[in-house]
């Protein structure tokens, strides 16, 4: 599922529901369970029950085989929380959090079999 890309967004976003863990760099013993709601080369939107402050540096971990077939290197990415929003009607996580990656995710290369 492809979501529309606003004019101010550099990279297209793709909807998904991938479980992940988010770890603040300053509190390595804190391990927050979350779900990735959408993903692009430059960042992700997650849903969690924990509110990360804007500017928090985080590490996002997914299971080895994430199921997201467009990108490589999604098993562990580092980034910065750019925004957060409370969602009082969500049935899952209470907060939506936008995270900008430090580096762009590389697209998977499709190798044709000759």
C-alpha positions as CSV (number, residue, x, y, z in Angstrom):
1,X,0.0,0.0,0.0
2,X,1.4,3.3,-1.0
3,X,0.5,6.5,0.8
4,X,0.4,9.9,-0.9
5,X,3.6,11.9,-0.6
6,X,3.1,15.5,0.5
7,X,5.1,18.1,-1.4
8,X,7.5,18.6,1.6
9,X,8.4,15.0,1.8
10,X,11.4,13.8,-0.2
11,X,10.7,10.1,-0.1
12,X,7.6,8.1,-0.8
13,X,6.1,6.3,2.2
14,X,4.8,2.7,2.2
15,X,2.3,1.4,4.7
16,X,3.2,-1.7,6.8
17,X,2.6,-3.2,10.2
18,X,6.0,-4.4,11.4
19,X,6.8,-5.1,15.1
20,X,9.9,-3.3,16.3
21,X,11.8,-2.3,19.5
22,X,12.9,1.3,20.1
23,X,15.8,2.0,22.4
24,X,16.8,5.5,23.4
25,X,20.6,5.9,22.9
26,X,21.0,7.5,26.4
27,X,19.0,4.7,28.1
28,X,20.3,1.5,26.6
29,X,18.5,-0.6,29.2
30,X,15.1,0.8,28.1
31,X,13.4,-1.3,25.5
32,X,10.0,-0.1,24.1
33,X,7.9,-2.4,22.0
34,X,6.2,-0.6,19.0
35,X,4.9,-1.1,15.5
36,X,6.1,0.5,12.3
37,X,3.1,2.0,10.6
38,X,4.8,3.4,7.5
39,X,8.3,3.6,6.1
40,X,10.3,5.5,3.6
41,X,14.0,5.7,2.8
42,X,14.5,8.6,5.2
43,X,12.3,7.7,8.1
44,X,9.5,5.8,9.7
45,X,6.2,6.4,11.6
46,X,5.9,4.2,14.7
47,X,3.0,3.5,17.1
48,X,4.0,3.0,20.7
49,X,2.7,3.3,24.3
50,X,5.7,5.5,25.2
51,X,6.1,9.2,24.3
52,X,9.6,10.0,23.1
53,X,10.6,13.6,23.3
54,X,11.4,15.5,20.1
55,X,15.2,15.3,19.5
56,X,15.7,12.0,21.3
57,X,18.2,9.8,19.5
58,X,17.0,6.2,19.1
59,X,17.9,2.8,17.8
60,X,15.1,0.9,16.0
61,X,15.4,-2.9,15.9
62,X,13.2,-5.2,13.8
63,X,13.3,-9.0,13.6
64,X,15.9,-10.3,11.2
65,X,13.4,-11.0,8.5
66,X,11.2,-7.9,8.7
67,X,8.9,-8.7,5.8
68,X,9.5,-5.2,4.3
69,X,10.7,-6.1,0.8
70,X,11.7,-2.7,-0.5
71,X,14.6,-1.8,1.8
72,X,17.8,-3.3,3.0
73,X,19.3,-2.6,6.4
74,X,16.1,-2.3,8.3
75,X,17.1,-4.8,11.1
76,X,18.9,-1.9,13.0
77,X,18.7,1.8,12.2
78,X,19.5,4.9,14.1
79,X,17.7,8.1,14.0
80,X,16.2,11.1,15.7
81,X,12.6,11.6,16.9
82,X,11.3,14.6,14.9
83,X,7.7,14.7,16.2
84,X,5.2,12.9,18.4
85,X,1.4,13.0,18.7
86,X,-1.1,11.5,21.1
87,X,-3.8,9.4,19.6
88,X,-6.6,8.9,22.1
89,X,-8.7,6.7,19.9
90,X,-6.0,4.2,18.9
91,X,-6.6,0.5,19.7
92,X,-2.9,-0.2,19.8
93,X,-0.3,2.4,20.8
94,X,-1.2,5.7,22.3
95,X,1.5,7.7,20.5
96,X,2.5,8.2,16.9
97,X,6.2,9.1,16.6
98,X,8.0,10.2,13.5
99,X,11.7,9.2,13.3
100,X,14.2,10.5,10.8
101,X,17.0,8.1,10.0
102,X,20.7,9.1,10.2
103,X,21.3,7.5,6.8
104,X,18.9,6.7,3.9
105,X,17.8,3.1,3.7
106,X,19.2,1.4,0.6
107,X,16.7,0.0,-1.8
108,X,16.9,-3.7,-2.4
109,X,18.5,-4.5,-5.7
110,X,16.6,-6.9,-7.9
111,X,19.0,-9.3,-9.6
112,X,17.5,-10.8,-12.8
113,X,18.2,-14.5,-13.3
114,X,19.5,-15.1,-16.9
